[in-house]
């Protein structure tokens, strides 16, 4: 059973900035709940959200962690040390069935949505896979590797992402700073107030804009018991009980909160980012979309263990109207004048970082390598 999406309009929180004449990029973080166990209905909801964000003029949209596929909050999948129950295995099967492939038909549909609402148009840039799932997430999600921590240089800025608690990994953040990230996307499942401190710290540390998107969920947004149960707390919940309170936020490189945090309900939370200067015409609006990936390696093969939640990056292809954009010194430069973690504040002769950014696969066949070498002779 799936919960049907509400037709109620979303509350939009928009910060237009103090200087309306300054060249800016409008960004939106989506705070909304998955329609659990119903990926087609979730895609319908994603389209409605994209349409609303486009209506506000958004060029960049960030969805929460596991928006497509769902974040299995409260579930333990029947796992105890030394045992996995039949009911838990069936729960895993249903969760696995809600995941999507990249590329695949769901990604193609997202691209079509982007074209329809002029937010982006389906050219696949890449993805990020969470390199360390948190706690019990590790029983259902695999691990990303150094090949999927990209920072993409786009006409609206250098965009990258880290997911939930991997944002607390200093070396991962340092790798992204070294790639020059300017718009740091942080989809999450953490709605605690202390999360805001982490987001502010990252903005200050990296001299970048931070966009954190989280779901806002009530118990009724998940299937009812016994189909779905919140382990250890089900008896204390009512249909209207809040199980994830959101807290989505947009923060500037100086640590100022531009929009949010919102704990009131589903919302589109938007702000204007002062990082680009527009000089001549070209249309190209990148967007960050949440998805659930079911792979254990970078070849995107479906195998019995579900992989982890990833961030999918797509861009809009150029069309007849053109805007050429490139970074202005702006607020990022002002922030890095104070502190540049991989620039004037670094001490590479004392502290340095090596990133292994090649794909890590569990099995390698030497015969395949030999055939490849032979084909080049």
N, C-alpha and C positions, 0 to 999 in steps of 0.2 A: 504494500500500500504506500502511496506517495501523498505528501501534503500538497494541496493545490495552492498555487501562488495567489497572494492577495492582489486585488485590483486597486487597492488604495494607493494614491499617489505618494511618491517618496518626498520627504522633506529635503530641500536643497540648501546647503550652507555655502555661500559664495563670498569670498573675500576679493574684491576688485582691486585692492591696492590703493595706496595714497595718491599715486600719480597716474591717472588714467591715460595720459598721453605717452607713457614710457613703453617701449617695445617689450612685449612679454609673451610667454607661452602659458596658455591656460591648461591646468592639469586637474584631473578629478580622481579621487579615490572612492571606490564603490564600497559601501557598507550595507551588505545584504546577505540573506541566507540562501544556501543551496536548497533546491527541492530534492530531498534525499531519496536515493534509489531511483531517480527519474531524470536521467541526463537530457533527454529531449526537452522536457519541461524546463529544466534549468537553462538550456540554451535559449528557449523562448524568453525566459526572464532576463537573460543576459542581453538579448536584443532590445528589450524594453529599456533596460538600463543604459545601453549604448545610445539609444535614440534620445533619451532624456539628457545624457551628458553632451551629446552633439548639439542639442538644443541650447545648451549654455555656452557653446562655442569651444568645447574642450578639444585639445589636440592630443592629449595624452591621458589614457584611462588605465588605472590600476585596480585589478580585482583582488579579493581576499585569497588567502591560502586555501587551496582545495575547493575553490568555488564550484568548478565543474568536476563532478565525481563525489564531492562532499568530504567534510572533515568528520571522522567517525567519533565524535566527542562522546565520552562516557562508555564506550564499548571496550571490552577486553578480549573479544573474539574467543572466549572460552579457554583462555590460556592460563595454566598454572605450571610451575616448574615440573617437568616430566609428564605433562598431560595436555591434550587439546581435545575439547569436546566436539561431538558431532554437530551440535547446534552452532558452536563457534565456527566450525569449518564452513557451514552453510552461510553464516553471516559474511564470512570472507568471500565466498563465491559471489554473493549478491553485490558486495562492495566492488569486487574485481570487475563484475559485469558493468558497473557504472563508469569505469575508467575509459579513457579514449587514447587513440594512437596519434602520434605526430610523425609524419603527416597523416591525414585521414579525413573522413567525411565531415567530422565535427569541426575540424580546423578549416575545411573548405567553407562550411556554413558560416563560421566566424568571419572569414574573409569576405563572404558575400554581404554580411551585415555591415562590415566596415565600408564597403563600397556604397551600400545603400545610404548610410548616414554620413558619408564623407569624413570618416574619422581615420581610417586607414584602408588599404586594399591589398590584402592577402599575399604579399610577398614574404616568404618565411626567412627571417633573419637568423634565428637560433633559439636556444632555450637555456635555462639554468635548472639544474637538479640539485636539490638540497643535499649537501655533502654529509650532513650528520642529522638524521631524524632524532627526535627527542623522546627519550624514555620508551614507553610502550609502542610508539610509532614504529620502532625498529622491527616489530614482529610482522608488519605489513608492508613497509616501505624499504626499498633498497637504498644504496648510498650513491650519491653523485661522485664525480671525480674532477680533476683539475681541468678537463677539457670543456666543462660546461659552467665556467664562471666568467662569461664574456662581459665586456663593456662595449656597447655599440656606439660608434660615432655617427650621429644623425644630424640633419639640419636643425633640429631643435635642441641639441645638446648631446652629451655622452651619457647613455642610459645603461644601467645595470640593475641587478637585483640580488638580494639575499633573503632567505625565507625564515621567518620566526626566530628561533633561538640560535640559528647559525649566525645571526647578526651579533651575537655575543662572542664570536670567535675572533680575537684580535688579528690573527694572521690572515684570515679570509678577508676581513675588511681592508687590511693593508694591501693585499693583492689588488683589490678593486680600486683603492686610492691611487696605486701606482699606475693603473690604466687610465687615470684621469677622470674618473666618474664625476659627473656633474648633477645628474638626477638619479638619486639612489632610491630604488623601489624596495619596500620592505613589507610584503604581504605577510600576515601573521594569523595565529589563532590565540594569541595572548591578549586578554582584555584587562589585565591588572593595571592599576595606576602606575606601578613601577616601570611598565613598558615605556611610558612617556619619557622617563629619564634616559633610557637607552637610546631612544630616537633622537632626543636633543643632543646627547653626547656624540652620536654618529655625525649629526649635522655639523657640530662644532669641530670634531676631530677631522672629518674629511673635507670640510669646507664645501659642502654640497647641499642641495635640496634633498630632503627626505620625505618620501610619500609612503605612509604606512596604511594599509587597508586590512580591515578585519571584518568578519561576519558579525551581524547582530542576529541572534537566534533565540527563540523561545522553545520550550519543550514540544509544542505543537508543530514546529517546523521539521521535526523528525517523525518517523512512523511511530504509532502508539505501541505500547506493550501488548502482547508478548513478542511482536515482530521485532521491535527494537527496544532495548532496555539500557538505561543509564546505571551502570554497575555501582551498587552501594548507595545510590541517592534516589533511585526511581520512586521509592515510597514517599519521599519528601517533596516531589515535584507535582505541580498542577500543569495543565496545558499552557497557561500563560507564564509559567516560571521562566525567567531569563537564564539561559544556560551559557550564553556568550554575549557580553555586554558591549562589544564593539570597541570604541576608543580610537577609531581611525583619525589620522592627523596628518597635516602637512607642515613641515618645519623648514625655515630658511637656513642658509649657511651660517648666519649669525646666532642661531639658536632661537630665533623668534618663532612663535606659533602663528602660522598664516591662516590656518583653518582647523577647526576641531580643538581638542578631541571631542567626539560625539558619543554619548552614552544613552541617547534618548530613543533610538530605534533605527530602522533602515533609513539610509540617507545617501545622497550624493554630496560629497564634500569637496569643494573646488577652491583653487587659489590661482592667482597669476604669478608666474615665476619670472623674475627679471634676469634672464640669462642670455637672451638672443637679440640681435639687431636685424631687422628686415631691410634689405637693400633693393632687390629686384625680384621679379616674379618667378615662383615655382611652388607647387603644392606637394607637400610630403609630410604627413602627420603620423609619426610612430605611435604605437600604443602597446601597453603591456597587458596581457590576458592571463588569467589564472587557469590552469588545467591540471588534471590528475593523470599521471603517466603510469603505465603498467609494465615497465620494462626493467630489466636488471642490467642493461648495457646500452651503449650509445647507438646500437643498431636498431633500437626500438622494436625488438621482438617480444611478443607476448609469451611469457613463460610462467610456470606455476606460481612463482613468488611475485607479488605485486611490487612495483618499484615505488618510488616516492613522488611526491607532488612537485611539479616543476613550474617554472615561469616561461611562458611562450612569448617570443617577441615577433611582431609582424610590423610591416611598414606599408604605407600607402604608396602605390606607384604614381609617378608624375602623370598629370592630365593636362588639359589645354591651358588652364590658368597656372601661373608659375610664381613662386616666391623663393628667392635665394636667401638663405639664412646662414649665419655663422656666429659663434659665441662673441658676446660683448664681454669686456672686463667685468663690469657689473658687480653684483653682490658677492659672487664667488671670488673674484680677485681681491675685493676688500677683506673678505674673511681670511684668505690665504696670506695676505700681508701680515696678519697677526700670527697665524699658525699654519704651516704646510707640513703635514705629517710625513710626506715622502719627498719634501723639498728642503727648504732651509732649516727645518726642525729635525731632519734626519741625521743620523750618525752612522753611515754604512761601514766605516772602519771599525765600529764597535758592535753594531747590531745590523744584521741583514737577513733577508728572506729569500729562499729558493722555492719557486712554485713549479710543480711537475704538472704541466698543462696538457699532457697527452692522454688519450683514452686508456683506462685501465680495464682490461678484459680478463675474466677468470680462466679462460681456456684459449690457447693459441695452437694452431695446427701448423707444423713445420712444412707439411706437404703443400699447403696453400701458399706459403711464402716461397717455396721452391718454384711453384708454377708461375707465380708473379715475376720472379727473377728471370725464369726461362722465356717469358713472353717479351722481355725487353732485349733479348739477344738477337 
